Amino acid sequence: MDVIQSRAFEFAETIDKLPDTTGVLDAMGRMLGQYGFDYFCCAYVAPLPTEPARDAVLAERLPAGFLDMYSAEQFVGDDPALRHCRTTLRPFRWFSEAPYDPEREPRAVELVRRASDFGMVDGVMVPVASPAGRIGHVYFGGSKIDLPERQLPALHLMALYAFDRTLRLGGPPEAAKLALSLREREVLTLAAVGRSTQEIADALTISARTVKAHVKSCRKKLGATTRTQAVMIAMRDRIIAP
């Protein structure tokens, strides 16, 4: 098992015991500092019409003054990374994989430049579908990230755990979840250790279509939008133990 994947499981084991968002941010730093991640943020993609823009930020460890600048300049409507979060649930590089037109979007160009001035040159954004129906994200960033693409699934899992814990520290109680069957738990356990749909099918001697049906059922029962989010919830609630 890759080191970061094992560290993601370690993160999952410890984060539920953390009493506040400072602890969550500290844990992220301990786990990811060696890969060049210095800055972290858990936030909704956009504030509600009735709340100040800063209230959309649930927890952050960003360069001093960055959020003040971002809010004062009202960059939220021009941020290509936040816009891209509305179109995908897959992790992507910030800002290189968030499309924008430099000629038609000078404010986006200015935001990228200003972020670079604060040392936020590289990073990863992980969109998150929250239980409240709002789109959120977790940002991991720094001046230079040294994380292979194959490690993004582990980072994705860590992001979901961080956002979930941050939300639960200040949010409403969760809705009751339906119990998973033995086969559904087997499917999610294999998914948690990185098995593909076909590999899960081969291991359990069932068809790939049946695996997909089990994953769909797990997502529905657990209130998850993606397979990775279903794995996170099942691990968090001790339904599975990879």
N, C-alpha and C positions, 0 to 999 in steps of 0.2 A: 504494500500500500504506500502511495506517495506520502511524503512528509506532511505536506499541507493538508491532504485529506485526513490524515490521522489527527492533525491539529484542529481541523474543523470539528471532528467528533469530540475532541477534548473541550473545545469552545462550547459545543452544545451541552456537554455535561456540566459545565461550570456556570454558564450565563444565567440559568434559571434561579440560582442562589443569590445573585447580585441584588443589592437593596436599592440601587439608584442608577440613574443614567451615567453618572461619573464612572461608576464601576464598569458599566458596559463599554464605555469609551476606553477605559484603561485596559480592559481585556482585549479589545480590538488592537490596541497599540502593542501589547505584549505578543500577540499572535502574529501580527503582520509587519511590525517594524523592520524586521530583517529583509523584507522584500521591497523596501523603499516607501512604504505607506506611512506618512506622517500625519495626515489629516483625515478626519472622518465626519460624516454628517448623516443623520437620519431625519427625513423630512417628508412632508407631502409635496406633490408636484406644484400645487398652487394653493394659496390660502382661500378660505371660504369668503364670500362677499361680505360677511359680517365681522371678519376678524382681521387684525393687522397682519401684514405680510410676514413679520417675524414669528407669529404664532404658528405658522406652518412648519417651523423647524422644531423637531421633537428633542433632538440632542445633537450637539456639534462640538468638534474640536478642530476649528479652522484657524488660519492665521489671524492674529489680532488685527481688527479693523476691517477685515474683508466683508463680513455681513453688514456692517454699518455702511460701507461703500456701496455694496450691492443693493441695499434697501434705499439709500439716498438717491442712487441713480435709476432706481426702478427697473432693474435688469430682468426681473422675473418674466416679463412678456417677450423678451428678446433672447432668452437663453435656449440655444439649440439642444442642449442636453435634456432640459426639462421637456421640451417639445417632443424629443425622440422617445422619452419615457412613456408618452401616451400612445405610441405605435408599436411597442414591443415589450415583452416580459423577459427578454434575454439580456444578460450583462453586456455592456459595450464600453469601449474606451472613450474617455472624456478628454477632449472634445473631438478627437480625430474620427470617430465613427458616428458622430451626431451631425447629420448633414445640414449645411446652410450655404447660402450663396454670398460670397464675400462682396460682390459688387452691389447686390440688392439689399444686403443686410449689414450695413456699416455698424449698427449697434451690436450685433453678434461679434463682429471683428473686434470691436472695442472691448467687449466683455472678455474675450479670449486673451487679449493683450493685458488687461487689468489683472486678470487671474494669474497670468504668468508673472506679473510684477510682484504678486504676493507669494510666489514660489509654487503655485498650483499649476504645474506644467503638464503633468500626466496624471492619469487616474482611471478608475473603473466606476461606472454607474450601474447599479442593479435596481431595475424597476420592481416595485412590490405592489400587489393588489391587496389592500388592507381589508379587514373584515367589515369596516364601515362603508365599503364601496368606493372609497377615495383611492386614487393612485398615489403611492408613495415611492421613495427611492432611498437607497443607501449609497453614499459616495465614499470611495476610498481613494486618496490622492497623495501626491508628493511631487518632488522635482524630477524623479526618474524611477519608474516602476520596473522591477525585475521579477516578473511573474509570467511563466510560459502560458500560452493559451490553453493548454490541456488542464491547467489548474483552475480555470475559471469556474467549473462546476462546484468545486470545494468552496471557493470564495462566494459563490452564489448562495450556498447553503448557510454560510456564516452570516451573510447579509440578511437573509430571511430571519435567522435567529435574533440578530441584533435589533432589527426593526420590530419584530414581534415582542421582544422583551421590553423595549423602550415604550412601545404602545401600551403594553399591559401595566407598566409602572404608573401610568397616568390616565389609563382609559377605562371604559366600562367593563363589567364582567363579561366573560365569554359565554356564548350560547352553548347548550349541551350538544354533544356530538354522538352520532350513532356508532355502535360497536362494529369493528371490522371482523370479518370472518378469518378463519385460520389461513385460508389461501390468500386472502388479501394482505394479511400480515406478512406472509412469505414473499409475495411479490414486492411489497414496499421495502422489506429488509434487503432483498437483492438489489433493488434500485438504489438504496442508500449506500451500498458499497461500490456503486458505479457500473453495474451491469446494464447492458443495453436491453431493449425489448426482446430481441432475438435470443440473447444470452439467457435472459430470465425464462423465456419459453423453453429453451433447451434444458435448462437446469431442472425445471418443474415438469417436463414432458407434457407441455400443453402448447397450443398454437400462439403465434404472436398476436392474433386477433383477440384471443382470450385474455392475454396479458393486458392488452389495451383496455379491454372491457373492465378488468379488475381495477386498473389504475383509475379509470373514469369513475367507477363506483367509490373508490377510496377518496377521490377528490370531492365527490358530492357529499359523502358522509362526514368528511373532516372540514368542509367549508373552504377547500383550497382551490386556487385557480390553476396551478400547474402541478406536475408530478413532484418537482423539487419542493414546492411548498407543502404538499401532502406528506412527503418524507420528513420535513422539518417538524410539522405538527405531531406526527406519529412518534418521532423520537422525543420531542419535548414532553409529551404526555405519557411516555414510557409504554406506548403501545407496541413498539418494536425496539430492539436493542442490537444493532449491527455489531 
